Every structure is written in structure tokens, then in C-alpha cells.
Amino acid sequence: MNQSENIAGEQRAGVEVTKDKNGIEQVVLRSPRGASARVSLHGGQVLSWKTDRGEELLFTSSKVIFNFQLSTC
């Protein structure tokens, strides 16, 4: 069970640290109403922002190629 779900499966506020397919750590933030944001810890990029209705307002394509030798600034 994900730590942002309770026993009934309802969403609640929470913070979860995950890794993407390249091994880069990300933080997923969830509000009590279900909105969420995914932020990469490499450069602090916001990768996804969803409303409490699940509508994606901002995202980064899964096809993006990261070059770790270039600065993000």
C-alpha cells in the first residue's frame, strides 16, 4: 500500500520519494483533495502537476533524454 493512501484506498496528503527509469530521485507531493506534483531532485524541475480531478496541467514527456553533463541553469 502506498503511504499516501489509507486503508479504504482514499487519497490523503503526503510526500513520497521515488526514482524514475534513469535512477533519478523524484518527490511526489499530494494534497488531501488529490492534487499532485512530481518534482525531480536533479535540478528541481517540476515534471508533473495534476488537479484534484486528475487533469494534467503540466508534464514532461517520458521520451525526454537527460544529459547529466549539461547544467540545467
Beta strands, then each sheet from edge to edge (+ up, - down):
strand 1: 14-19
strand 2: 25-30
strand 3: 36-40
strand 4: 46-50
strand 5: 56-59
sheet 1: 1+ 2- 3+ 4- 5+
end
